[in-house]
Amino acid sequence: EAKEFVLKACCRKLYNWIKISPYAVTFPDEDEDEWDTTKGIRVMGLGYVPDYSVSAFACISAPDGEITDYLRLPHLLKRKNSYRMEEKLMKEADLTALKNFIYTKKPHVISIGGESREALMIAEDLRAIITELVESDQFPLIKVEIIDNELAKVYANSNKG
């Protein structure tokens, strides 16, 4: 009986994760083909482990679901206002690489795996990059979302993943 309850609770939780409708993005002022969302959207995903010795990674998913490009960010979790100058410079180098990646790949939305509290810091850094691109390069305002990554962990630990 207890086993059955746990199984039903897990099924209900998975169903609630999956039932969310597809993400919709509109860019009202943009007429260019590179911001067209009729065939689908380009999503930039950013994943990290809350460990300074492990690199974070960003990747771009094309409208058809293919992963087209990725970027390794070994110092993304370090702080911009660190007292150690080399840490500060490494963080700035990662943010510059991330800015160039966003500028060239032009994602419609950015999602961050909400692994820990560092996701808020990363989201703040990404919003600053987006604001800079909006002001200097006429980019549309791209949303930055923090996503619960429990479903991804379940899939990765399953027999199919």
N, C-alpha and C positions, 0 to 999 in steps of 0.2 A: 504494500500500500504506500509506504514512504517512497519507495523507488519510483512508483508510478507518478506520485505527486511531483517529485523532482524532475522527472522527464517532461511532464506537462508544463511545469514552470519554465523549464529551459526552452521548450518549443514556443511558449507564449513570448518569452523575451526575444528569441530569434525572429519571430514573426513581426514583433514591433520594430525591430531594427530594419528589417527588409521592406516593410510596407510603405516606407517614406517615398513620396513621389520624386521623380527626377528633378535635379536642381535646374532652375530656370534663371537665365541671365538675359538682361536686355541692356543694350547700349544705345540710348535714344539719339544721340547726336552723331553717331559714327555711320558713315556710308561706305567705308572702305571694306574690301573683301576680307581683310585679315581679322576683322572683328565680327564677321558674320557668324551667327549662331544657328542658322537654319539646318545645317547638317549635323549639328551637335556642338558640344563645347570642349575646349581644351582645358584640362585641369592640371594644375601643378600641385603635386603632393610632396609634403616634406615630412620625413620621418627621422626620429632620433632615439637614442637610448640615453637615459639620464646618467651618463658616465662620461667624464671628460676624455677618457682614453679611446672612446669609440666615435668614429666620424658620423655626422648626420648626412643624409642624402636627400636631394630633391630630384624629382623626375616630372616629365611632361607626358600626359596622356592625351593622345590625339582624339578627335571626335569619334573615330571608329573603335577606340579602346586600346589601340596599340601604344606601347611606351616608346616614344620617339627619341628621347634624350634624357640624360641624367647628369647630376652634378654632385661631386663629393665635397662636403663642407666640414673639414676636420676640426675647426675652431669656432663653430657657430655657438656653442654653449658658453664660451668665455664671455666676460663682461666688457662692455665698451668703456666703462669708467674704472677699469682695473688700475691698481697702483703699479703693476708691472707693465712696463712699456712694451715689451715684446708680446705679451698677451693682447694688449690693446691693438697693436699693429696687425696681429694675426686675425683678430676678430674683424677689423676694418677690411682686411684683404678678402675675407669670406663674404662680407656684406657687399663689397664691390663686385665680386664674382657673381653673387646672387642677383644684384641689380642688372648686370649685363645679361645674365641668363633670362631674367624676366623681360628685359628689353628686346632680346632677339626672338624668344619663343612666344611671347604675347599670350599668356594664359588668360582665360576668361574668369577663372576663380582660382584661389589658392587655398589648399586645405592642409592643416597641420595635425598630425597625430597627437592627441591630447594625452601624452604619456605621463606628464608630471607638471609641476608649476612652471617649469621652464618654457612650456608652450606659450604662456602669456608673454614672456619676455621676447620669444621668437616672433610672436604675432605683432608685438609692438614694433620690433625692428622692421618687419615686412611692411607694416602700414606706413612707416616713415619712408621706406624705399618707394612705395606706391605713390605717396604724396609728392615726393621729389620728382618722380617720373611724370605725374600729372602736371606739375608746375613747369617743368623744363621741356618735356617732349610731347606735350599734348596727348598723353595717355588718358584713356577713360578710367574712372575710379573702379578698381578691381577689388572685390570683396576678399577678405581674409577670414577663413572659418577655422575654428578649432573643432576637430571631429573626435568622437569617442572611438577608440581603436580596439574595443573588446571584440567586435565581430571579426576584424582582421586576425586577431590572435586565435579565435576559435577556428577560423578557416585554415590558418597556418598549422595548427596542431591537429587538424583532421586528417583522415586517410587520403583524401583527395588533394589537399594542399601540400 
